[in-house]
Amino acid sequence: MMKSYQITQNNWGATKVKKIVMTGIAALIFGSAFLQTEEGFAHSSDAPHVEMVQMQDYITDELVVKNVSEWMMLDSYISGGGDYKEGEYKTFIYKKQTYRYLSKEIDTKKELIGYLKTSLTTDYAEQYIRNKGIIVHKGKLAQLEADGGSLLQWNHAVAVYDSTTGNERIYTLTVPIGDTGQHDEYLVSFRFDERKGWKISKAPTLVN
């Protein structure tokens, strides 16, 4: 009986040692995994910041021309009242002047701001609406009746970096005037938005 008890006791001791060893190995593996995860997390936390800084510094002359060209197309679209469907074009007299309602897809401030913010910063979008003299009449946006149009070929402009003022980068754009062989120069300001990238922050200004 004593011999049997000793064997059982020895087996129990070996089992206990085995459990301790296995626990130690598990702790080592878990700790290593935790450190790797923590290190990986640190890298992943840094990555968006690094990427954002790179994105903020990165705007090519070609991208400047593309953004401004797209904005001027949108400006022309809005200046023309939008895309009117059949029977949608309506005018009214306000303060002895003829106004027209904007087309349905941009006839509320929320919708118009949504369009503008694809190219502009929020503050400039608000300023643009004021500068255009757009009003609210009977719950809809309206503007003075006029035809928008320009010979400026913004899509063929040449952009050159000019300067940086605060958090804005300023570019000089040389824009052809139709097929006349002449051109105008404009200063255009861009500001970086962390969620939406580079946006135009001020109206293009003609260089005299």
N, C-alpha and C positions, 0 to 999 in steps of 0.2 A: 504494500500500500504506500509506503514511504517513497519507494522508487517511482511509482506511478504519479504521485503528487509532485515530485521534483520535476518530472518530465513536463507535467501540465504547467507548473510554475515557470519552467524555462520557456515553454511555448508562449505563455502569456507575456513574458518579458521581451521575447523576440518580436512578438506582435506589437507591443507597446513601442519598442525602438523603431520598428518599421513605420508605424503611424507617425512618429515624431519626424522621421526622415522625410516621409512623403509630404507632411505638412510644411516642412521647411522648403522642400522643392517647389511646392505649390505657391508658397509665399514669395519665393524668389522669382518664379515665372510671372505671378500676378504683379509683383512690384516692378519687374522689367517692363511688362506690358503697360502698366500705369505710367511709367516714366516715358515710354515711347509715345503713348497717347497724349500725355501732357506736353511733350516736346512738339508733337505734331500739331496739337491745338495751338501752341504758341506760334508755330510757323503759319498756320492757317489764319490766326488772328492778325498776323503781320501782313499777310498777302493782300487782303483787300486795300489796306492802307498804301502799300507800295504800288499796287496796280492803279489806285486812284491818283496818286501823285504823278505816275507816269502818264496817265490819261490827261491829267490837268495840264501838264507841260507840253502835251503833244497835240498840236494843231498845225496842219500843213497849209501852205498857200492854196493848194488845190481844194482843201476842205473849206477854207474861207470862201473861195469863189462859189463852191457848191452850195454852201449854206445861204449866202447872200442871194444867189440866183434863185433858189427855191423860195426865199422870203419875198423877193420882188414879184415873183409869179403869184404868190398868195396875196400880196398887197394889191396887185392889179385885179385879182379875183374879187377881193372885198370892195375895192373902189368901184367895181362894176356892179356891185349889189349881190354878187354870188351867182348861182346857177338857177335861174328862174324856170319853173315848170309852166306849162300852158295855163293861162288864167291866173297866174300867181302875181304877176307884176301889177302893183297898185300904188297910186300916188295920192297925196293929199296936200292941202295948203296949210302951212304953219308959219305965223309971223310974216305973212305976205310972200313967202317963198315956197317953191314946190319941193316936196320931199317924196322919197319912195321908201317903201319897206324893203328890208333886206330879204333875200330868199329864205325859204323855210329852214334850211339846215344851219343858218347862222343868224336867225332872227331873235335870239335871246342872248343875253350877255354871257351866260354860262357856255353856250355853244360857241359863240364867237371867241371868247377867251381860250377855249379848248383848241380852236384852230390856231390862234395866234401863238400859243405857248409851244407849238411844235417848232417854232423858229426863234421866238423872243423870250427874254426874261419876263417874269410876272409883272414887275414894275413898269417895264417898257410897254408891255401889252396893254396895261391900264392907261398909260399915257397916250398910246397910239389911238385908242378909242376916243379920248378927249380931243386929241389933235385933229381927228377926222370929223369932228362935229357930229358924231353919231348920237342920236337921242332915242329915248323910249317914248313911243306914242301908242296908246291903247294896248300896252303890254308887249309891244313888239319893237325891235330896233329899226331905226330908219335913218336915212342920210339924205343930204341934198341931191336932187336929181342931176346927175352929170355922168359923162362917160369917161372911164379911166383908160389911159393909153400912154405909151411911151415908146420912143425909138431906141432907148438904151438897151444894148444887148448884154445884160448882166452875165449870161452864161458864157460869154467870150471875154469876160474881164480878166485882167492880170492883177494879182494881189501881191503886195510887198509889205512885210512887217514894218511898222512905223515906230511904235513905242509902247511902253507899259505904264499905265497910271493906276496906282492902287492895285485892285484885283482885276483890272481890265486890260486886255491887249488890243491895241489899235492898229489897223491895217489901212494902207492906201490902195484903193482899187481904181485901175485905169479901165474905163468902160467905153467900148466903141459906140458911136451914135449912128445906128443904121448902117447904110453903105456909103456914108458921106466921106469916110476916111478920117473923120474927126473923132475926138474922144473927150470925155469928161473924167475928172478925178474926184473920188469921194473918200472920205475917212469913215471907217466903220469900226465900231467898238464891240468887242466880245467879252462876255463874262462866263466863268465856268460854274455850272450847276452840278453838284455832286451826284444828283440822281438822273440828270438829263443831258449832261455834257455841255459843250460850248453853245451858248445862245447869244443872239444879237441883243445888246443892252441899250443901244441908242439909235436914233434914226440916222441913216447914212447922210453925211454932211458934205455938200459940194465944196470943193477946194477952189477958191477964187484965184 
